[in-house]
């Protein structure tokens, strides 16, 4: 490992820079051995990891099914994956480390804690699902409030309803005023969405109430 460190040429300044990073950082050799970890990695993921296999350093008993460090050694490219360690979610980025001859001699893995971001993402997804369910219910209600197709006095009413969005301010109604008169109106509230649909439904109920007087 000391020979490998010499090839990588990690000096005290570079170690200091690694230790100052908030993300966990570790160096791995071709045999999947951990040869260096920074203070953040040591504090949040595991102490005394140097000398362990890379998977042992994150509390696993066997090699990962998707080993990004192996892929980096094989191709010299950077890879990314998501890893769960101690109930925390990490975005892991694996990048090559070259020696003076341009050979990949080690891999540096950076562990960024994305637990809060993932929890927020899940929360937003769940809220969006609930909101969509509520909007679909309101859409069915709005469609059920449309007048029935059929005969009104001497008029035959038929129509197709295509709102601009799932919920809109577009609505119309047909109602009997008296034995000789049929009322028809169309309402197009400025805007779209929940607010416009609520106004249009309020207009419908108000017109219905007026027609009964």
N, C-alpha and C positions, 0 to 999 in steps of 0.2 A: 504493500500500500504506500510505503514511503517513496518507493521508486516511481509509482504512478503519480503521486503528488508532485514529485519533482518534474515529471513530464508535463503535468498540468500547470505547474508553477503557480501555486496559490501563495501569495505573499500576505503579510500581516495586514496590509491595507485592504486587500480584497476580502479577507476574512472579516475585518471590521465592517466593511460595506454589507456583506452578507448578514452579519449579526444585527445590523441596524434595520434590516428589512422587517416589515410587519408580517409579511408572508413567510410561511415555512419553506426552507430551502435545504435540499440535500444533494450530495454528489454520489453517483453510483458507478461502479466499475462494470466491466463486461461479464463478470460472474454474478452480477446482481447483488454485490456486497455494498453496503453503505460505507463510504470512506470519509464523509464529512456531513454534519448537519449544523444549521445555524441555531441561534438561541430561541427563536420563535418556534421552530420545529421541535426543539428539545422541550420547551415549556408546554406547548399545546398538544403535541402528538405523542412524543415518547422520549424518555431519557435513555442514555446509555445505548443508543441505537447503532453507533459506529461499530462496524464489524458484523452486524446482523445482515441477513438477506433483506432485500428491499421490502418484501411482503411482511416479514417478521417485524419490521420497524413500524408498521401500521396495524399491528395486532392480528395479522392473519397467519394461518398455519400452512397454507400452500400458495404457490405462485398464482398471481392474478390471471384470469382467463384472457383479459386484454392487457398485455404488458406493454405499455407505451415506451418504456426504456429499451426493451428489446427491439421494438420497431425503429426507434431512433438510432440505435447502434447499427441496425441493418441498412438503413436508408440515408442516415445523416440528416433526416428531416425532423421538424418539430411536430409533436402530436399532443392532443388534448383529450382528457376524459374526466368523468365525474367519479369521485370516490367518497364513500361514507366511512368515516373514522370516528369512533367514540360518539356516535349519534350526531356527528356534525357532517355537513356536506361540503366537500372541497372540489374546486376546479383545479385539476392537476395538469400542468404544462411541462412536457418533457422536451428538452433541447440538447443538441450535441455540444460537447466540449472537444476542441481540436488541439493537437500538439503542434510543434513547429513544422512537422512534415505534412500537416493537413489531414492526419488520421484522427478518427474519432476515438478518443481514449477514455472518455467518461461521459456520463449524462447528468445534466442538472435538472432536477425536478422542483418545480415551484408549486406549493400548495396554498391556494387562496380560499379562505373560509367564505362560502357563499350561502351559508345556512339561512341568514336573515332574508337575503334576496329570494331564495327559493321558497321560504315560508310566505313571503309577501306575494310572490308569483302565484302560489297555490291559492292563497286567500282571494286574490283578484279573480282567478279563474272560477272559484266557487261562487263568488258574488256575481260574476257575469252570468254564470249558469242560472242562478236564482232570478236575476234581473230578466234574462231571456224567457224564463218560465213565466214570470209575472206578465211580461209583454205579450206572450202568446195567449195567455188567459184573457188579457184585456182586449186583444185582437178578436178573439172569439166572441167576447161580449159585444164589441162594437159591430161585428157582422150580424149578430143575433138581433141587434136593434134596428137593422134595416127593415123597411116595410116588406110585407109579404107580396110575392108576385101573384097576379090574378086580376079579377074583375072588381072594379070600384065604380059602381053606378054604370054609366055608359062607357067607361074607360077600361081598357085592358092594359095592365102595367107589367112590363117585363124589363129586365136590366141586367147588366154585368157590372160588378164592382171591382175595380182594380186600384187600391190605394197606392200612393207613391212610395210609402214605407209600410212596415208592419203595422204601425199606428200612425194615423194621419188625421188632419182636420177636415177631411172630405166626407160629407155625409148628405143624405137627402131623405125626405119622408113624404108619404102620401097619406092624407087623412080626410075623413068625411066632415065637411063643414055643416051641411044640412042635406035634406033629401034632394036638393037641386044642384048642390055645389061640392066639388072635390078640391081640396087644397094640395098643392105640390110646391115644395121648395127645395132648393139646393144650398148647402152651406160649405163654403171653402174658407176655413180659418187660415190666416197667414201663419206659416211655419209648419213644422212636422213634429212627430213624436208624441210623447205623453201629454205635454201641455196642450197642444192643438187638439188632440183627441178628446181631452176632458172638456174643453170649451165647446166642441161640436156636440158632445153628448148633453152638455148643459143646455145648449140651444134647442136640441131635440125635445128634451123634457119640458122646457119652457113653452115651446110651441104647442106641444101636446096639451099642456095645462090650459093655455089660452083657448085652444080649439074646443075645450069642454065647457067653457063658460057660456 
